[in-house]
């Protein structure tokens, strides 16, 4: 009699996506240190053995979540941004962070739980950051962006402006009087980002 196959074995891509989604939710709720593999497996509706088959261990899974989300987010914004308007993507990044607060919380937890100057998968993440900065430098050389601004500082400013209200919503609420999760806040802040992005053009 033929052995009965596990449903996950029939659709490995779907299983992998389900595990990544469950892991993102668990890591964003408790951080890397506080997350248990058992909880991820339960949320993904797989057994731990299947999870280890795909990702080896918790660190490998966290690394996979990081790479998947970074790639997914960049592709989503790139598809909507005009090619020669690198700062026009600021409102898009802000909107994306509002729709992807699990990602923002995951990074906040990582910051709280990091005890030295290194984070998981730092080499790959630095490579991505260098590529983004290099792209800004090309825009500066082409006259699309001001040349009197350090490209790395500009990239940090883009990331900070788009993420801060959701990373520290209590501070945003205290300053502006409303929650960054409210539609009015998001509309007004997106208009603000559009206006200040003009300052980086030649």
N, C-alpha and C positions, 0 to 999 in steps of 0.2 A: 504494500500500500504506500503511495507517494506521501512524503512528509508535507504537512500543511504549511504553506508559506505565510510569514508574518506580513500583514497588509503593508507595512512600511517598506518592505523589501521590493514591493511591486512599483513603488513610485519614490525613488530615492531623492529626487529633486524637491518634491513636495514635503517629504519628511525633513530634509535639511532646512528648508525655509521655515517650517513650523518650529523647529528647534531654535533657529536664530531669533524668530519672533518671540518665543517664550523666554529665551535667555535675555533679550533686551528688556523685557518687562521686569524680570526678576533682578537683573543687575541695576536697573534704574530705581528699583524699590529699596534695595539694601546694599548696593555697591558690590564690588568684587569680593571683598573680605566677608561680607555678611550673607552672600548668596550661597545656597546649597544646591548641588547638582540634582539631588532628589526632587527639589521643588521645580527645577527647570524641566526635568523629565515628566513630572506629573502634569505640568501646564501644557507641555507639548504632546502629551498622551503617547509617550514612548517609554521603553524601559531604559535603565541607565546603560546597559550594555550597548544598546543601539546608539545612544548619545556618544559614548566613548568610541564607538566604531567610526563615527563621522568626524569627531573633533579631538580625540585622544584624551584630553583632560580639561579641567575648568579653564586653565590659562589659554589653551588652544581655542576654546569656545569663545572666550572674551575677545581674543585677537580676531577671530572670524567675524564677530559682531561688529567690531570697530571697522574692519576693512569693508564689510558689506554696507554699513551705514554711510561711511565716508563716500564711497563710490556712488551709492544710490542718491545721496543728497546732491553731489556735484552734478550728476547727470540730469537730475530734475531741474536744477536752476539753469544749467547750460542750455537746456532745451527751450527755456522761456526767455533767456536774456539776449538782447541785441548784441551781435558780435563786437561792435566797436563802442559799446557803452559799458565798460567794466564796472562802473559804480552804480549803474542803473539796477544792478542785481541786488543792491542793499535791501530794498523793500521785499524782494522775493525771498532772500535769506531770512529776514525777520518773520515773514508769513510762514515760511517752512518751519522755523523753530516753534512757532505757535501751534503748528499741527503735529509737531514731533517732540513734545515735551519729555517723553521718555529718554530721548537722546540727550537733551539738556541736563536732565537729572542724573543720567549716567556719568556725564563729565563732571558734574558737581560732586558726586560721590567719589569719583576718582581723585579729585583735588583734595578732598577731606581725608582720604585714606592713604594718600601717598606720603611716605615717611622720608624719602630721599629725593634726589633730583631726576630719577628715572621712572618712566611709566612703561606699562606693557606695550610692546610693539613700537617703541619710540623711534627706532631706525626707519621703519616704513612710514610712520607719520611725519617724520622730519622730511622724508623724500617728497611726500605730498605737499608739505608746506613750501619747500624750496621750489617746487614746480609752480605753485600759485604765485609766489613772489617773482619768479622768472617771467611769468606771463605779464605781470604788472610792469616789469622793467621793459619788456618789449613794447607795451602800450606807451610807456614814457618815451622811448626812443622814436616811436612813430608819431609823436606829437599828440596823442590822444589823451594822455594824462600829464599833469604838471611834473616837471623834472626836478623841482626843488623840494620834493617830498621823498623821504626814504621809503622805498617800495615795501620793505618788511614792516615798517611802521604803519603804512597804509593797509596792509593785509591784516595786521593786528587790530587796527581801528574798525575795519569792516566786520571782522568776527565779533568784536566787543559790542559794537552798536546793534548788531542784529540779534545778539544772544542775551545781553544783560537783563532786559526786562523780564525774561522768562527764567533766567538763572537766579535772580534775586527779586522776585515779584513783590515782596514786602517793601523793598526800597523804592521801587517804581510806584507803588501805590501811595506811599507816604509823600513822595515828591509831587506826583501828579493828581492824587486824590481818587484814582480809579484803578481797578485791577487790569493788568496787561491782557487778561483773558477776555475782557469785555470788547465787543466789536468797535465801540466808539474809540477806545484807547488805540486799538490796532489801526484803525483808519487814520487817526490823527498822527500817530507815530510814523506810519508809512509815508505820509505826506512830508513830514519832517525829514525823513531819510532821503526822500527825493530832492528836497531843497538843498540839503547840505552836500549832497554828492556833486552838485555843480561846482563847489569850491575847489575840487580836485582836478577840474579841467583846465587846460591852458588859458 
